[in-house]
Amino acid sequence: MTALALPARTDVHVGAVRGLAADLGAMTSRAVRLTVRDVDSMITAAVLPVVILLMFTYVFGGAMDVGTSYVTYATPGIILLAAGFGAASTALFVERDMSGGMIDRIRSMPVVPWTVLTGHVVASLAKNLLTTAVVFAVAWAIGFRPTAGLPEWLGAVGILVLFLHAITWSAVLVGVLVRSPDAASGFTFFVMFLPYVSSAFVPVETMPTWLRGFAEHQPVTPVIESVRGLLVGGTPGAPTGDALTDAIVLAVVWCVGLSVVFMTASGFAFRRRR
């Protein structure tokens, strides 16, 4: 009897996994289509970080003593800024789904409801990686030259993906909680704030003591230092050795911890939202 029951139970599990994968694929495809149709946000997410990169490099860079060419120092921070801009639109997409009745329709269908949120996250990750590549291409064109080998490149991309995952889930949480598009779009200001108060554009050692303490202990700084150390290690201003190892560990801990917090909070808020 037991031997006959096992295959049936296995078939049920396989069917459930396939159903979940199908739901996730459908919701991701929908989110990608929404993203592609929102041309304005895609252009903003790609162009604005490039404008900031060019402005800081050619307008302010000459006045900033960072020990190396300013584009070499600032590019890792601009890459994270681009990631933040791309994630900000996710809050707006989720808010539209929550307020526009889409979630109510999904809940009445044989679809796993939370795959709607996960679909937005996957689409946002793809868009953000694309905009990050655009920023990197422009940085390369104006003089950014990484010294990284393949392992360092893989490490830098991995940390960027972890950061994108964390910040995108924070955008999802905002989209679930707020009740208007204006409130959802306000997430952009939060995203813009943290990179500016970090080591993205100037060494934290140059900041006032009270601000330096915040800059050194917020999540963006170790992520930037990790990416900088991996991509341009050995140049002035880039951490090496134990300092780089510490930055990588802190970056991973921050990103994984924030991902868990925001995913859990998003799921809880999503279940309670009616």
Secondary structure as UniProt FT lines:
FT   HELIX           2..37
FT   HELIX           39..55
FT   HELIX           56..60
FT   HELIX           61..63
FT   HELIX           70..99
FT   TURN            100..101
FT   HELIX           102..107
FT   TURN            108..110
FT   TURN            113..114
FT   HELIX           115..141
FT   TURN            142..143
FT   HELIX           150..177
FT   HELIX           181..185
FT   HELIX           187..196
FT   TURN            197..201
FT   HELIX           204..206
FT   HELIX           209..216
FT   HELIX           220..232
FT   TURN            233..234
FT   TURN            236..237
FT   HELIX           241..272
//
